[in-house]
Structures are given as structure tokens and as C-alpha cells.
């Protein structure tokens, strides 16, 4: 793991705690910034890791981007449940493909 990836992971944790705080106290503006920013920082972590497979990295980055979209859809005040659900479904498919790229025919690592 690169030092930049570690730093971004720490930043991700700090932002996530800020998001949890915002949810617990009802600070919607902070939540609207912190929730997506947590995923953006996590995408940064994925992009800066020393990946053994470039294809696997890009499938995981795609999954994280789709998860970000799902978070935003579900966070919006208007009803965007179906697009959010579809985003998370596609994210899970991308994760599965990413796991299968490295070890096709073998059980995916937990």
C-alpha cells in the first residue's frame, strides 16, 4: 500500500465519521457534502493502491463510482429509489467481475 493510499484512507475515515455525526445530529448540509466525499476519497484510495491487476483495479473503481451514484440518488430529497437501487446492483456486479478477474473458476477471496 502506498503512503498516499494510506493518507487517503485516513482522510476517508475522518470524512466518514463526519458524515455519521451529521446524520446523528440532523445536519443535512454537512451530510450532503460528507457522504459523497467519503466515496470520492475511497475512490482515490483505490486509484493509488499498488494493484496486481490493472483490470481488477478498474472494475473496483467502477464499482465505487456506481456506489457513489447510488448514495447520491438515495440521498436526494426527491424519490430516486429505483436509480439508486440500479446503481448499487451494477456496483455489485462490478465487484463480482473484479473478484473473478484474478481467480476465475476459484472461490473469490472474502
N, C-alpha and C positions, 0 to 999 in steps of 0.2 A: 504494500500500500504506500503510495507516495505521500510526502508530507503535505502537499496541497490537498489531497483527498482526505487526510486526517483532519486538517484545519476546516475543510468544508463540512465534514461530518460533525464536528463540534458546533459549527455555526448552525447546521441543521437542527441539532438538539436544542440549542438555545432558542431558535425560532419556534420550534415545536412546543417548547414549554411556554413561550409567549402566547402561542395560539391556544393552548389548554387554559391558560389564565384568562384570556379574552373570552373564551366560551363560558368559563365558570362565573365570570362577573357580568356577562352580557355586553361586553364591549364589541359591538358588531363591526365598527370601522377597523379596529385592530385585527379582528378575526378575518375580515375580508382581505387584509394585506398578508397576515401571518400564515394563513392556511395555504394559499398558493405559493407563497415564498418558501415554505418548508419543502414543497415538492421541487421547486426550482433549484434550491440548494442541494437536494438529493440527486437531482439530475446532474448537477455539477460534480458531485462525488462520483457518480457512475462514469462520467466522461474523463475523469482524471485518474481512475484506477489503472493499475498495470494489468490489463486484460490478457489472458492467454489466447483468447479468440476474439478477433475484431467483430465477427458476425454476431457472436453472443452478446458483446457489449451493445451493439446497435439494437438488437431485439429488446434488451433490458431497458435501454434508453427510450425506445419507442413505447414500451410498457409504462414507464414512468411518466412520459408525456401524456399518454392516454389516461393515466390515473389522475394527472393534474387536470385534464379536461373534465373528467368525471367529478372531481372535487368542486371545480368551478360551477359546473352545471347544477350540482346539488346545493351549492351554497347560495345561488342566486335567489332573490325573493320571488321571482316568477316560477311557475311549475315547469321544471326541466328534468323531471324524474326519468323519463324514457331516454333522452340523450345521455344523461349521467349513467344510467344502467348500461346502455350500449357501450359507452366509453370504458367502463370497468370490465365488461365482458371481453372487449377487444384487448384490453390490457392483460387480462388473464391468459388469453390465447397467446399473446406475445411473450409472456413469461414462460409458458409451456414450450413454445418453439425455442426460446433461448436456452432452456434446460436441455432440450433434446438435441440441439446442435452439437454439444460437447460429447454427449454419450448416447448416440442413437441406439435403440434396442436395449439399453441398460436402464435400470431404475434411476430416476433423477435424484440428485442429492437433496437431502432435506434442508 
